[in-house]
Amino acid sequence: MNNLDQRNTMIDEDCRLLASILTVETKQYRRLLRLAWRQNSYMKRQDVDRLDSNAREWAKYLPKADQARIARERFVQELAHQRGQSIQSLNLEDLVSGTSPTTQDEVVGCMNDLRATSVRLDRQNELNRQLAEFCLDLAREEAEIFRSSVLTDPTGCYGNDAQTASRGPGGVLVKQA
């Protein structure tokens, strides 16, 4: 095997390894995307217990996604260094040049999957942020209405049976107010 064949084999192996690293990162982002979808559903249903559980899962899996991203960044940086290029000037076409068409398709496909998944995750996180802001605004408005109407009502507060309660106000809205 001459030097060129050996170099192309190494590039092919590096690109296959890059494809597997991209696949792992995509898998981690898909898991976060599922959690983001659940978060949206739980916020709409005001399911506080499941939101709390979902947040714990998010905290568990976010570091794994970060590790996968960091591993990919380091690997690509090492590939750029091996080729004598700066990471800023390196692009996907440069990485897969000199590899077999199958390897090129695999790396490009994995990269496209990662891009699509990260865009969907970013979009879902933005939707969740907007929904959370709406929910907080709604809770503030309800607390203000409660504060101005119920707490100042001279007849007191009402129980579950719609009768005047003697023990006073309680619950989340009262605490918020």
C-alpha positions in Angstrom: 0.0 0.0 0.0 1.5 3.3 -1.0 1.3 6.5 1.1 -1.6 8.0 -0.8 -3.7 4.8 -0.3 -2.7 4.8 3.3 -3.7 8.4 3.7 -7.1 7.9 2.0 -7.8 4.9 4.2 -7.0 7.0 7.3 -9.3 9.8 6.0 -12.0 7.3 5.3 -11.7 5.9 8.9 -11.7 9.4 10.3 -14.8 10.3 8.4 -16.6 7.1 9.5 -15.7 7.9 13.1 -17.0 11.4 12.5 -20.2 10.0 11.2 -20.6 7.9 14.4 -19.9 10.9 16.6 -22.5 12.9 14.7 -25.0 10.0 15.1 -24.4 10.0 18.9 -24.9 13.8 19.1 -28.0 13.6 17.0 -29.4 10.8 19.3 -28.8 13.0 22.4 -30.5 16.0 20.7 -33.5 13.9 19.7 -33.9 12.8 23.3 -33.9 16.5 24.4 -36.4 17.2 21.6 -38.8 14.5 23.0 -38.4 16.1 26.4 -39.1 19.5 24.9 -42.3 18.2 23.3 -43.4 16.7 26.6 -42.7 20.0 28.4 -44.9 21.8 25.9 -47.7 19.3 26.5 -47.3 19.4 30.3 -47.4 23.2 30.3 -50.6 23.3 28.3 -52.2 20.9 30.7 -50.7 22.7 33.7 -49.3 19.3 34.9 -46.8 20.6 37.5 -45.7 17.1 38.7 -44.9 15.9 35.2 -43.2 19.2 34.4 -41.0 18.7 37.5 -40.1 15.1 36.5 -39.4 16.3 32.9 -37.1 19.0 34.2 -35.2 16.4 36.2 -34.8 14.3 33.0 -33.7 17.4 31.1 -31.0 18.0 33.7 -29.9 14.4 33.4 -29.6 14.3 29.6 -28.4 17.9 28.8 -24.9 17.2 30.1 -24.7 14.1 27.8 -25.7 16.2 24.8 -23.1 18.7 25.8 -20.5 16.0 26.0 -21.4 14.7 22.6 -21.2 18.2 21.1 -17.8 18.8 22.8 -16.5 15.4 21.5 -17.5 16.3 18.0 -16.0 19.8 18.2 -12.7 18.3 19.5 -12.6 15.6 16.9 -13.2 18.1 14.1 -10.6 20.4 15.5 -8.1 17.5 15.6 -9.0 16.6 12.0 -8.4 20.3 11.0 -5.1 20.2 12.8 -4.0 17.0 11.1 -4.7 18.6 7.7 -3.0 21.9 8.6 -6.2 24.0 8.4 -7.8 26.3 10.9 -11.2 25.1 12.3 -12.8 28.3 10.9 -11.7 27.6 7.3 -12.6 23.9 7.4 -15.9 22.9 5.9 -17.7 19.5 5.4 -16.6 19.2 1.8 -12.9 19.6 2.9 -13.4 16.9 5.5 -14.9 14.3 3.2 -12.7 15.0 0.1 -10.7 12.0 -0.8 -13.1 9.5 0.7 -15.3 7.0 -1.0 -18.7 8.1 -2.2 -20.3 5.9 0.4 -18.4 7.5 3.3 -19.1 10.9 1.9 -22.9 10.2 1.7 -22.8 8.8 5.3 -21.0 11.8 6.8 -23.2 14.3 4.8 -26.4 12.4 5.8 -25.3 12.4 9.5 -24.5 16.1 9.4 -27.9 16.9 7.8 -29.7 14.8 10.4 -27.8 16.7 13.2 -28.7 20.1 11.6 -32.4 19.2 11.2 -32.6 17.9 14.7 -30.9 20.8 16.3 -33.1 23.3 14.3 -36.2 21.4 15.5 -34.9 21.4 19.1 -34.2 25.1 18.9 -37.6 25.9 17.5 -39.4 23.8 20.1 -37.4 25.4 22.9 -38.4 28.9 21.6 -42.1 27.8 21.5 -41.8 26.5 25.0 -40.2 29.8 26.2 -43.1 31.7 24.6 -45.6 29.4 26.2 -43.9 29.7 29.6 -44.0 33.5 29.3 -47.7 33.4 28.5 -48.4 31.1 31.5 -46.5 33.4 33.8 -48.3 36.4 32.5 -51.6 34.6 33.0 -50.7 33.6 36.5 -49.7 37.2 37.3 -53.0 38.5 35.9 -55.0 35.9 37.8 -53.2 36.8 41.0 -53.9 40.5 40.5 -57.6 39.8 39.9 -57.6 37.6 43.0 -55.8 40.2 45.1 -58.1 43.1 44.0 -61.4 41.1 44.1 -61.3 38.2 46.6 -58.9 39.4 49.2 -60.5 42.7 49.6 -64.1 41.2 49.7 -65.5 42.0 53.2 -67.6 38.9 53.2 -64.5 36.7 53.3 -63.5 33.7 51.2 -65.4 30.8 49.8 -64.8 27.1 50.2 -65.3 24.3 47.7 -69.1 24.2 48.5 -69.4 27.9 47.4 -70.2 28.8 51.0 -68.3 31.4 53.0 -65.2 29.9 54.6 -64.1 31.0 58.0 -60.5 29.9 57.7 -59.4 32.5 55.2 -57.9 32.3 51.8 -55.3 29.6 50.8 -53.7 28.0 47.8 -51.4 29.0 45.0 -53.1 32.2 43.9 -53.2 33.5 47.4 -49.5 32.9 47.8 -48.8 34.5 44.5 -51.0 37.5 45.4 
